[in-house]
Amino acid sequence: MNNLLERSSTAAMADTPMDSGSPCTLRRTLLKGLGLAAGIPMFLGQYARSAWGAREDSGEVTVIDTEENKVVARISVGYSPTFITIPRDSRFAYATNYGFGLFDRPRNTLTVIDLEAMKVVNRISVGDGPMCVHAGHGERSNLAYVANFGNPFTKSGNTVSVVDTRKQAVVKTIEVGRGPVGTMPSPDGKYVLVPNYGSILEPDNTISVIETAGNTVKATIEVGLGPSDVKITPDSKYAWVVNYGRLNDRIQRLTLIDLSILDVIGNPILKPDSSPKMVAIDPLGEVIYVVHFGNPFGRPGRQISVFKPRQNMKEAVAKIETSPGPAAVRFHPRKPLAYVANFGTFARPGNTISVIDTERGAIVKTIEGVRSPTSIALANEGRLAFVTNFNCCPG
C-alpha cells in the first residue's frame, strides 16, 4: 500500500495540480444526484410532462434469479426509486423514493419491502430528495443511513436521515455538505462516509465523516471536484472516492483516504473524458472497478476500468466494454461475477443488466427486462438480485 500511495501522490502532482474545489451520484445515485441538481433546466425542457405531473408509469424493483439470469418478479414501489439496500441477515429491503415530479407520490420516503412476500409493507418518511441508503454494521446494523440530496423545486436536503429499522422510524437527522448523494458505512461500524456532490453547475468537493457512536459529523475531508461515490476496503483502513466533477470535465480523479487519520493520502488521475461515476471494491479488497457513466444528457459512457491498487493505480489492468450509461456495480458474494446496471441516458433509457465474469474480465450475459436501472442489491447469498428502475424518461 505504501508503494501505491507514493505512486498515487506522484501521479497527481506530475500530471495536474489539485482541484481547488471538489465532489456524489446522480446516477449514484445516479441519475439523480447528478442530473437533478443542476441540469434540471435541460431536463425539464425536454421532459416537462414527466417532471411536472403525476406520471402513469410508477417505478419498480425488478427481481432477478441470478442462477437463471431472468426476471422472476416485479414490485411496484412508487416514483423514482434510486437506490436499494438489504441489511445483512434481514428479511427486508429498503428503497429510496426520490419522487421527481411535483405531484409524484410517494416521494421523500424509504420503501420497506418484505423479501419473502415480495411486496411493500411500509413507507418511512425521510428528508427531501433521498438518493441513497445503506445499513450500518456491527452494533449499528439496525440503523439505515439515507442521503437526502434535495429536490430541484425546493432546493432543500443536505442531510442524512438515520432510520432505526426496528422502530421503522427516523431517529436522527444529521446536517452534512451540499448535495449528498451517498452513504457508505465502514465494515467495522465506526464511520459512515457521505460524498457531497453539490450540483452540476456548482459541485462540492467534500466527504462528511459521521461517527456512528453519536451519529455526529466528526470530520469534513476535501477531495476532488464533484465526489459521486465512495467505497471502503473490507479492512476499514482506506476509502476510495470517485470524483465526477462537472459535465465534460477533462480531468477526473480517484481520491484515497486513510481512515486512521481521516485525511487524503493519494490522488491518482484517470484518463481524460473518463466521466467516472462510481467505484466498487471486490469482496477481498484486491480489485477496484471504476464505472464510467458518461453524460446523462449527451454521450454516455460504455466502460469499466479495472484496477489492482497493490500493483498500480496509474493504469487500468483491464477495461470492460458495457452497454451505454453503466451506473452501478454489485459483486456476487460467492461467485466470480459482477452485475452492472446500465442506466443509459435521459433520452435513451437503458434496459439491461450486464453480467461480468470477473476472472475473465468479460461480459458473459445480458439480462433484459429492466428500465433505467440505478442500483442493485443481492439477497439469499447472491441467488436473487433486486434492481431499482428509476423509469424517469420516455423512449
N, C-alpha and C positions, 0 to 999 in steps of 0.2 A: 504493500500500500504506500510505503514511503516513496518508492520509485514513481508510482503513479502520481503522487502529489507533486513531486518535482517536475515531472513531465507536464502535468496539467498547468501548473503555475507558469512554467517557462513558455508553454504554447500561448497562453493568454497574453503574456507580456510581449512576446515576439511578434504576434500576428496583428494585435489590435489593442488599444487601450481599453480599460474598463469602462462600461457604460456609466454615465453619470446618474441615470435613473433606471429603475427596473421593475418587475414581474407577475391567475391561473384558471383557465379552461373552458371554454365555450363548448367547445366541443367538449371539453372536460367537463367537462363537464362540460362542455364541449361546445358544443354548438352554442350553448347558451352563454357561457361565460364570455366567450369572445365576441360572438356575433352580436349578442344582445346589447352589450354595453355601450358601444358607440357606433356600431354600424347600423343602428336602428333606422335612421332616416332612409338608408338604401333599402333596408328590409321592408319597411312599411310601404315605401313607394311601389315595390314590386308585388307585395303580398298583403295589401291592405285588408282584404276580406278575412284572411286567416288571423291577422293580428288584432283587428278591432272588434270582431264579433265572436259570438259563441259558435264554435265550429261543429259540423256534423261528425267529423272524424275524431273520435276520442283516442288518446294514447293508450298503449297497452304494453304488457310484458309478455314476450314470447318465450315459451318453454321449449328447449331443445334437448332431445335424447342424444347424448354425445357418443353413445355406442352405435346408434343407427344413423347419427348425423341428420336428423329430421325433426321438424316441428311436431310436438305432441300435444300442446295446449296453448291457449291464448287467454290472458287475464286482463280484463279492462280495468285500468287503474285511474283514469281521468287524464286531464290535459297535460301535455308536455312533460312526461316523465323523463328526467335527465340522468338519474343515477340509481343504482340498486346495490344493496349490500346484504349479506347474510351472515350474521354473527356466528361464531363457532359454537357448535352444539345447540343451535337454536332451531326451533320449528317455524320461525317466522323470517320473512324477508321484509326489507324496508326500502321503499322507493320514494324519491323526491318528486313532487309535482310542482313544477315551476309555474305553470298556468300563464302562458304568454299573452293571450288576448285579454282585453279589459273585462270581458264577461265570462271568461273561462272559469268553470267550477268543476272539481275543487281546484284551488290554487293555494300556494303557500302552505302546503301540507306535506306530511310524511305518511304515505300509504302503507299500511301493515297487511302483509299477505301471509295466509296460512299455507305452509308448504305442503301439507298433507291434503287439505281440502282444495288447494289450488284456487283460492278465492280471497277477495279483500274482506278483512274482518274489522278494520278500524282505520281512522284517519286522525292524525295528530297535527294540530295547528302549530306551525313553527314561524320563523321570521320571513321577511319579504324576499321572494325570489330564491328559494332553496335550490342549490345547484348540485350538491354532492353530500353524501353521508357515509360515514364509516363507524363501525363499532370499536370500542376500546378493547384492551387486552388485560389479562390478569384480573386484578381486583376491580378493574373498571370495565369488565366485559359486559356489564348490564347497561352501560352508557353508550349512546349513539351521538356522534357529533355531526351537526348539519351546518354546512357553509351556506349562509344566506347572501347571495350575490347582490340582491336588489332587483328592482323592476324598472324598465326604461320609462314607465309612465310616472312612477312615484319617486324614483332615484333614491330609495332608501336601501336598507340592507346593511352591509359592512359589519355583520355579526355572525357568531356561531351559536346555534341553539344546542344545548345539552339535554338530550332526551333520556329519561330513565325508562328502559324498555319493560321493566317490571310494572311500573306505575302507568306506563303508556302516556307520559306527560313530560312537558318541558320543565326542567328543574332549575335551569340557569341560562341566562343569555350573556354572552361574552363579546365585548367590543373588540374588533380586530382592525385590519387595514382596509383599504378601498377595494371593493370588488372581489371578495374572497370566492374562489372557485373550487376549493377542495379542502378536505381534512384527511390527515394521514397519521393515525396513532402509531407510536413506536411499539415494536413487539414486546418490549419489557414493561409496557404500560405506563411509562414515566411521562411522556410528552405526546401532544398532538400538534403536528405541523400544519399550518394553514397558508397556502400560497395566495397572496393578494395580487390579483391580475390588474385591477383597476378597470380600464376600458381600452378600446382600440385606439381612440384618439389621445387618451391620457393614461398610458399604462403606469401601474405602480411598480415597485421594484423590491418588495419586501416579503419575508416569511414571518408570520406571527407564530411564536412558540408558546403553546398553552401547557402549563404544568398541571397534570391531572390531579395531583394531591389536593389542590384547592380550586382547580378549574379557573385559573387566572393566567394572564399573559405574563410570562417570565422574561421574554426577550423578543426583540424585533431585529431580524437579520436582513441586511441589504444584500440582494443577489443581482441577477441580470434583469433586463427590461422585460416586463410582462410575464412573470412566472405563471405558468399554466398548469403545472403538475409537480408533485414531489413524491418520491418513494424512499423508504428507509430499508437499509440492509437487514437481513434476518438477525444479525447480532446486535442490532440497535446502536451501532457505533457511528454510522455515516448515513447521510441523506443526499440523494441526487435530485436536483431541481432542473426542470427543463424550462427555458425562458423563450416564450413565443415572440415577444417583442411586439412591434406594430405590424400591420399587414404589409407584406412585401419588404420587410426589413432585410438588409443584406447580411447582417451579422446576427447569429444566434449562438447561445452558449448553454452548456450544462454547467451547473454550479454544484460543487461538492462541499458539504457542510460536515464538520466534525461535531457530533452531538455531545462530546465530553466537554467541549469549550463553547459550544453554540456559536461557532464562527465559520466563515468561509475559508477553505484551505486550497481550493483549486477551481479553475475556470477553463476547462478545455473548450475550444471553439469548434463548432460544427461547420460543415460546408456552406457556402453562400446559398441563399434561396432554399434552405432546407425546410423552413417553416415547421419546426418541431412542436408538437402539442402535448405529447405525453411520454412518460418514461415508465418502464416496467422492469422489475428485477425478478429473475427466476428464483424458485424456492431455495436453491442452495446459495444464492447471492453471488454466483460466478459470472452470470451473463446479464447484460443490460440491453433492453430493446428501446430504441428511440423511435417514436412514431411520428412520421412526417405528414401532418394533417393537411397542410396547404392553406389556400384561401377559400373560405366558405362562400364568398361572393364571386369568385372567379375561378382561378386554376387550382384544382385540388391536388393534394399530394398523392403519391402512389407507392410509398416505400417505407420500409422499416430498416433502420440501421442497427446492426448487432455489434456490441462492444464487449470486450473482456477486460475489465478495469485492471486486473492484476497483470495484464500483459501490455496494453497500450490503449489510451483513450484518445489519441490523436487521429487514429484511423480506424474505421469500422473493419471488423474481421469478415463481415458478410453484409450483403444488402438483399432484402427480400422484397420483390415487387408485389404489390397488393392491388385490390380494387380501389377506385377513387375515394379519397377522403377518409383514410383509416383514423378512427377516433379513440379506440380503446383496445387494450390487450389484456387477456387473462390467461395465466399459465395453469395447466392442469396440475393438480396436486400429486398425482401418482404416475402420470404418463408423460413422455417427452412430446407434449403437444401444447400449442398455444392457440387461443381463439381471438380473432380480430374483428371488431365491429366496424364495418365500412359505412360511415355516415353519408359520404358523397358531398354534395353542396346544397345550398338552399334551392337552387334552380333545378338540380337533378339529384334528388334524394337517393342514397344508397339503399340497396335491398338485400345485402348479403352479409354472411359471416364467413371469414376465411379461416381454415384450419391449417396451422403450420406444424410440420414435423420439425421440432427444434434440433434434432440431431442432424438432419439433412439440410436444415435451413431452407425449406421449400414448402410451398402451399400444396397440400395433398387433397384438399376437399373444399368446395364452396357450397355453403348452405344458404338456400333462398327462403323467402317467407317472412322476412323482417322489413321494417321501413324506417329509414333514418335512425339506425341503431346508435345509441350513445354510450352504453355501458354493458358489462357482462359480469354476472356473479355465478359461482358454481356451488352446487349442493350435492348431497349424497356421495361424498368422496369423488366429486367430479362427474358423476353419472348424468346430472341434469344441469343445463345452462339456462339462466334466466336473463333475458335481454330486454333492456328498456328501448321502446320505439318512440322517439320524440315526435315523429309524424307531424311535422310542422308545415310542410310545404306541398304545393301542387306538383303534379308530374308523376 
